[in-house]
């Protein structure tokens, strides 16, 4: 059998395809939710490892749209995070009525959460 040489990107695509095939077989109906979170985390780690001065120079060279997209992504992620943390904290999983929050219910904000907190 001959050797097959693939680059890191090709390997990642292959692994993702295998994960998709396995999970579409019934193991997880929410595979894409978690897969997208993993991709966001990977991309954030890469972006945060970039040279800040170089990125700043690029952004200041007429690419403010990138900063706007990051801000909007953060807002979207904040909404999902706060929703899920409130659902877990209050035990409302599966209760999707149009009920408004009462005064005795405390809304969860991501500033109140530290990694590793148990809910």
C-alpha positions in Angstrom: 0.0 0.0 0.0 1.4 3.4 -1.0 1.8 6.5 1.2 -0.8 9.3 1.1 0.4 12.7 2.1 -2.2 15.3 3.2 -1.8 18.7 4.7 -3.4 19.8 8.1 -6.4 21.4 6.4 -7.2 18.3 4.4 -6.8 16.2 7.6 -9.2 18.5 9.5 -11.7 18.3 6.6 -11.5 14.5 6.7 -12.0 14.3 10.4 -15.0 16.7 10.2 -16.6 14.5 7.5 -16.1 11.4 9.6 -17.6 13.2 12.7 -20.5 14.3 10.6 -21.1 10.8 9.2 -20.9 9.2 12.7 -23.2 11.8 14.3 -25.7 11.9 11.5 -26.2 8.2 12.3 -28.2 9.2 15.4 -25.6 9.8 18.0 -26.3 13.5 18.3 -29.0 15.6 16.8 -27.2 18.8 17.6 -23.8 17.9 16.1 -23.6 21.1 14.1 -24.2 23.3 17.2 -21.2 21.8 18.9 -19.1 21.6 15.8 -19.7 25.3 15.1 -18.7 26.1 18.7 -15.5 24.1 18.3 -14.7 25.9 15.0 -15.4 29.3 16.6 -13.0 28.4 19.4 -10.3 27.2 17.0 -10.6 30.4 14.9 -10.5 32.6 18.0 -7.4 30.9 19.3 -5.7 31.5 15.9 -6.8 35.1 15.7 -5.7 35.8 19.3 -2.2 34.3 18.5 -1.8 36.7 15.6 0.5 39.7 15.9 -1.7 42.4 17.4 0.2 45.2 15.7 -0.2 43.6 12.2 -3.9 43.0 12.7 -4.4 46.6 14.0 -2.6 47.9 10.9 -4.8 45.8 8.6 -8.0 47.0 10.4 -6.9 50.6 10.2 -6.2 50.2 6.5 -9.9 50.4 5.5 -11.1 47.1 7.0 -13.4 48.3 9.8 -16.0 45.8 8.6 -13.9 43.1 10.3 -14.2 44.7 13.7 -17.9 45.2 13.1 -18.3 41.5 12.3 -16.5 40.5 15.5 -18.7 42.8 17.6 -21.9 41.4 16.0 -20.6 37.8 16.5 -19.9 38.6 20.2 -23.4 40.0 20.6 -24.9 36.8 19.0 -22.8 34.5 21.2 -23.7 36.6 24.3 -27.4 36.0 23.6 -27.0 32.2 23.2 -24.7 32.0 26.2 -27.0 34.0 28.5 -30.0 32.0 27.3 -28.4 28.6 27.9 -26.9 29.7 31.3 -30.3 31.0 32.4 -32.0 27.8 31.3 -29.5 25.6 33.2 -29.5 27.8 36.2 -33.3 28.0 36.6 -34.0 24.5 35.4 -36.3 25.7 32.6 -34.9 23.2 30.1 -37.8 22.5 27.6 -40.1 25.2 29.0 -40.6 27.5 26.0 -43.7 29.4 27.0 -44.2 33.1 26.5 -43.8 33.7 30.2 -41.9 36.8 31.3 -39.3 36.8 33.9 -40.6 37.5 37.4 -39.0 39.7 39.9 -37.8 36.8 42.0 -36.0 35.2 39.0 -32.5 36.5 38.5 -31.3 36.9 35.0 -27.9 35.4 34.3 -25.3 37.5 32.7 -21.9 36.2 31.4 -20.1 38.5 33.7 -21.4 36.4 36.6 -19.8 33.2 35.2 -16.3 32.0 35.5 -15.0 29.0 33.6 -15.4 25.9 35.7 -18.5 27.1 37.7 -21.0 24.3 38.2 -24.6 24.9 37.5 
